[in-house]
Amino acid sequence: MEGEQFEVKLRPNDMAHNKGDEKVLRTTCFLCHGGCILLAHVKDGKLIKLEGDPEGPLNLGSICEKGSAAVQYVYSPYRLKYPLKRAGERGEGRWERISWEEALDTTAKKLMEIKDKYGGESIAYAWGTHRVVHSYPRFSFYNGVLNTPNGIGIGHICLSKTRMPVMNVTVGPVPGAAAIGILRDFDRANCIVAWGDTLIESRNDAMGGMGKRLANNLAKGCKLIVIDPVFTRIATKAHLRLPVRPGTDLALALSWLNVIINENLYDRDFVEKWTNAPFLVRSDKKKLLRESDLFTGGDPHKYIVWDKDRRVPRAWDSHSLAGLENVDPALTGSYGIVLADAREVECRPVWQVIKDIISEWDPVKAEIVTWVSADKIRESARMYAKHRPACIEWGVSMSQCSRSTATNQAILHLKAITGNLDVEGGNIFWHIPGYRMPAAPLPPEKEEKRITGGYAFSDPRRSPLPSAHQPAVWRAAATGDPYPIRALYGESSNPLVTHEKPDRFVLSALKKLDFILWTDITMTPSNEWADIILPLSTPFERDWVHDGFDKGIFAGQAVIEPVGESKSDFDVFRELCHRMGCPDLWPWKTERELCDWKLEPVGITFEDLIETCFYPAPEVWQKHEKGLLRPDGRPGYPTASGKLELYASKLEDAGLEPLPKFSYPPESYELTPQLAREFPFILITGSRELNFPYFHTQYHYVPWLREIQLFPPMLINPDSAGGLAIGDGDWVWIETRQGKARFKAQLTKRIHPKVISACHAWWYPELPAPEHGVFESNINLLVDPYGATDPATGTTELRGLLCKVYKAEGPPIGVDGHKGD
Amino acid sequence: MLIDLNRCTGCKACIVACKQENDLPPRLDAPPGSKGFSYIRVDVVGPEGEYPDLSQYYLPVPCMHCANAPCMKACPTAAIYRRDDGLVLINAAECTRCEECLGACPYEAISIDAGEDIARKCTLCEHLIDRDQQPACVSACNAGAMTFGNLADGEAGISRAIREAGDKRYIFKREMGTDPSVYYIRFGKATLEKE
C-alpha cells in the first residue's frame, strides 16, 4: 500500500514553520490519556514544534506520532473557530456564526426552560474522552445546576464502568486512579502480562508512551506474556504468546487459577489473612454465612470461618475488624453448621468454592474452549506466578463482552492471590493524598430518576462513576420509555460513531430533541445535529492538572493562546453556572485558580508544578497493611467485611454471581450453531491495533496521521480470504445479524483463520456534511446493546460476535478513487 | 546510528517526528503525480511461520550515509557530497532532478520532491546535530531503539555499543558494499537475516 496513488483529499493546512528565536515551554500532552511531558517550541505566539522531555517520567524523552503531528492538529482547518447556530433544519449541515454571548444566553435559557418544564432528568449529557476535562468539576454543573442523573458515554464498554465496579466490589472504593485498577509498574516487574492489550498501539490510557520503560525492562530480562488472538507488535517481543479465542478469556483466567491454586503457587499468607477466602458460604442459599444465620439477634456483619484446631465456627467482626486472633481458619473442606432454625447446612469456605469452580478448568479442558494449548496454559500460569513481582495489563478487550464482570474479576483474583496487588513491580495503587476532585452532589430525589437500564452498576451507589446506562437513555430519548429526554449537552462526544447501534435510536433521538448543545474541537457527524455549537480549545491552549496518569500528578500549561474564539470547557461551565443562577458552584475565575484549589492540600501551586509538570505520588506499597486504604485509617480494605473480597458480597447483595463463572459467548459455535452456518467468522471490533494512529474518533483529519492509515482496516487470514476471492486491499463487507459496514481488507497470517478484526471509530471528515460517511464504515452498526449484555454493568458484546465477510463492489462513493456514477 | 531491532516495535513515531522536524509534506498534500516522501521508513520483515507460531520484526530505514555512497557516484552534477564527519547530503541548488540517485540507492532512501523539483533524503538532521542535539527520530523513538553518536570516537557510547553487540551486529544489504554509517543490532528471534 505504500506508494499507491490515493484519493483522500483533506483541506490543506497552512502552518508557518520558522526556526529562529523561539521559547521553549514544558507541558504535558493530553492528545490521549498518556501523560507524556513535552517541550513546546513557540515563536511569535505560534506553536512550531513539539518534542519529548527527557525528564518526563513516563515518556523519558520520547514523543509519539500524535504529538509530532500536533502542530497540524492545533492549526487544522477543520477546527471550529467560533460559535455556530444552525441555519435551517437540524441536520441540514447549514450554520451561521454567532457570538459567545448569544450562544451562552440561548443555551442557558433553553436549558432552564426545559429543566423547569420537564425536570432536570430530561436533559442528558453525553461525554467523550475530552482534551482536557478530567480536571474539571463538571459534575457540579450536571448535578448541581441541571440536576440531571442522565450522563451517558461509553463507560459500560470501557475501563471506567467495567473495571471500577469490579475493583469496587473486590478491594473497595480505593482513592485516586487506582479505583479503575489500570495501573501497573512496568519498570520494576519481573514478568509482564499483556492480556487483551496491544501495549504499543494503545500506549495511551495512562501509559505515557511507555514503550521506552517497557523496552528498558525487557532488555533487563523481564518476562513478557502476550494473550491475544492476533499476533501484534508487542507479541513480536513476547516470551510466551497465547493465541486465545476471542470471548474465552474467562476460561483462560479460570485455568490459570486452576494451575496456580493446585500447584500452590499463590501467596497463602495474603489469601488467609487479608481476603475473605476462609469465610463460609452456605450451600442451601449459596450466600455468605453470617452470625445472624446462626442465632436470632446475631450480627449480619459478622462472617463465619471454621476454626481448624478447635473445630468450631468462629466469627470475624467487620466492625472491630477482629475476632480471629489465634484462629487458624480452614480454607478447604466442607462443614456442617447448625443454623438458628436448628437445621444443619453444609458450608464451605470461599476458597473451597473457588477451588470447586476452577476444578472444571484444568488446562486440558481449557484448551478445547480457548484454543490455547494445555502446555502453554500451564507454562504461562507458572511463569506469571513464579516471577514476582508481576503485573497484568488488562486491556479493554475483556471489558467489551457480556462476561465482562466475571472475566475482570477472575483476572483481579489472579493479581490478588499471587500477592501482586499494590507491590512494587506489580499492579500498584498510586494515590496522591489530599488532591481535590470536587463535584456538587445530585439532589437525592433525582437518583430515583436515573435511567439505569436495570443494571446494578449504573447506580452510583454501587459504581463510583455517576452516569446512566447509555443505550437505555437513547431509547428513552427516541421512544419516551421510561420518560422522554428533551435536551442533550454533547460534551466532546461523537455518539453516532462511538455509541452502539446508532442507526436504531441515536439518530432518531437527535432528530427529535427540543434542544441540543454541542461543545467540540471540530465538526463531527454527531454535532452536525446540534442547534448550537461551541468551539473548544486544545490541551496546548489550557492550564490543567490531572492525577489519572501513572506515577503522580501531571500539569499542562497553555503554551499558546486559544486559536480563533475557542475556549476551554472550564469557561463554558463557568459561564453556564453563572447564567443559570448557581455562581457558587463555579467560584474559580480562571483555570489556574481551579488548579491551585485542587493542589492546595497537596502543598503546591500550579506555578510550582509547571516547572517540571510532574509531582510524584508517594511510593508506599501494601497500603492495606498500613491503614492507608480505609477512610477510618485501620488496616484492611474499604469493603463490607474489611477483607479483600474474592467472594464479592456486594455482587451477592445485588442478586448477581459473587464469583466468576464461565459461559460461552452468546453468539458462538457452541451456543448458536445455526447462526454460525450463515456467520462463520468470529469478529473482534475495536482493537487499538486498527485504530492506530488515531485516538478513537479523533485525528482522522490530521494529514501526517491520516497517511499512516488512509482507510478503515480489517484483518483477515489469507487462507480465509482466498476462499472468498478477496485480495489484499479489496473493500469488503462485514456483516452480522445486526447490520453491516465496509472496510479495506488487509490479508495477514497474524490472525487466526476463523477470526476477523475490524477497526472502530471510523468516519470520513473529508466526505460531505452532514453525514461525513458516518454509517459507511461504522462497526457499531453490527452490534446490539439491547441483546446479550453483562448483567452487572450492561456491557455490550463487542468482541466474539459471529459475522460473515464478502467482497464489496467498491469503497463508499468519494473514497479511495471511487467517483460513483 | 545504531538501531536495536529488539526494541523497535514499528510504531512509526520516528517517521512523523522526522516530518515535523524537516517540514515534509504529507502524501495527502503532495502535488498530483507525486507520492510525497519520507526521509525514514519502517519495513515490516515477516511474519514468518504459520499462525500462531510466527516471527516478525521491524526495520527502520533512514539514509545510511554510506562511506561508499552509490548515490554520490551516480550523481552527474556532484550535487551529492560527503562531509568530513560522514554525513552524505544533497545540495538542492545543484540538483537537476535527473533521478539517477534514486535508482542507484540500494536502500530506496531517496525521494523526489515534486513541488521543488529536486531529490531529497535524510540529512541526519544536520541542523540539529550541528547544535549538539540528536536527530529527531532518535529523540522521538518510543522504545529507545536508536542511538546516535560519533563512530570515529572509539570511546563514544555508540562505538562501545556496536562493539558489545558482537555477532548481533547487523548491516543492511552488507553485500552491496556501501559501507553504511547505520548499524543494527539483529533481532534475537528472527530467522530471516543473514550477515
Boltz contact constraints between the chains, C-beta under 6 A:
constraints:
  - contact:
      token1: [A, 3]
      token2: [B, 35]
      max_distance: 6.0
  - contact:
      token1: [A, 8]
      token2: [B, 28]
      max_distance: 6.0
  - contact:
      token1: [A, 10]
      token2: [B, 28]
      max_distance: 6.0
  - contact:
      token1: [A, 12]
      token2: [B, 29]
      max_distance: 6.0
  - contact:
      token1: [A, 17]
      token2: [B, 23]
      max_distance: 6.0
  - contact:
      token1: [A, 51]
      token2: [B, 139]
      max_distance: 6.0
  - contact:
      token1: [A, 62]
      token2: [B, 140]
      max_distance: 6.0
  - contact:
      token1: [A, 62]
      token2: [B, 141]
      max_distance: 6.0
  - contact:
      token1: [A, 62]
      token2: [B, 142]
      max_distance: 6.0
  - contact:
      token1: [A, 63]
      token2: [B, 140]
      max_distance: 6.0
  - contact:
      token1: [A, 64]
      token2: [B, 13]
      max_distance: 6.0
  - contact:
      token1: [A, 64]
      token2: [B, 142]
      max_distance: 6.0
  - contact:
      token1: [A, 65]
      token2: [B, 12]
      max_distance: 6.0
  - contact:
      token1: [A, 65]
      token2: [B, 13]
      max_distance: 6.0
  - contact:
      token1: [A, 65]
      token2: [B, 16]
      max_distance: 6.0
  - contact:
      token1: [A, 68]
      token2: [B, 16]
      max_distance: 6.0
  - contact:
      token1: [A, 68]
      token2: [B, 17]
      max_distance: 6.0
  - contact:
      token1: [A, 68]
      token2: [B, 20]
      max_distance: 6.0
  - contact:
      token1: [A, 69]
      token2: [B, 16]
      max_distance: 6.0
  - contact:
      token1: [A, 200]
      token2: [B, 9]
      max_distance: 6.0
  - contact:
      token1: [A, 200]
      token2: [B, 11]
      max_distance: 6.0
  - contact:
      token1: [A, 209]
      token2: [B, 142]
      max_distance: 6.0
  - contact:
      token1: [A, 211]
      token2: [B, 142]
      max_distance: 6.0
  - contact:
      token1: [A, 211]
      token2: [B, 143]
      max_distance: 6.0
  - contact:
      token1: [A, 212]
      token2: [B, 144]
      max_distance: 6.0
  - contact:
      token1: [A, 215]
      token2: [B, 7]
      max_distance: 6.0
  - contact:
      token1: [A, 215]
      token2: [B, 143]
      max_distance: 6.0
  - contact:
      token1: [A, 215]
      token2: [B, 144]
      max_distance: 6.0
  - contact:
      token1: [A, 231]
      token2: [B, 54]
      max_distance: 6.0
  - contact:
      token1: [A, 233]
      token2: [B, 9]
      max_distance: 6.0
  - contact:
      token1: [A, 233]
      token2: [B, 10]
      max_distance: 6.0
  - contact:
      token1: [A, 236]
      token2: [B, 56]
      max_distance: 6.0
  - contact:
      token1: [A, 243]
      token2: [B, 52]
      max_distance: 6.0
  - contact:
      token1: [A, 703]
      token2: [B, 26]
      max_distance: 6.0
  - contact:
      token1: [A, 703]
      token2: [B, 28]
      max_distance: 6.0
  - contact:
      token1: [A, 704]
      token2: [B, 16]
      max_distance: 6.0
  - contact:
      token1: [A, 704]
      token2: [B, 19]
      max_distance: 6.0
  - contact:
      token1: [A, 704]
      token2: [B, 26]
      max_distance: 6.0
  - contact:
      token1: [A, 707]
      token2: [B, 26]
      max_distance: 6.0
  - contact:
      token1: [A, 707]
      token2: [B, 27]
      max_distance: 6.0
  - contact:
      token1: [A, 707]
      token2: [B, 28]
      max_distance: 6.0
  - contact:
      token1: [A, 749]
      token2: [B, 47]
      max_distance: 6.0
  - contact:
      token1: [A, 749]
      token2: [B, 51]
      max_distance: 6.0
  - contact:
      token1: [A, 750]
      token2: [B, 47]
      max_distance: 6.0
  - contact:
      token1: [A, 752]
      token2: [B, 51]
      max_distance: 6.0
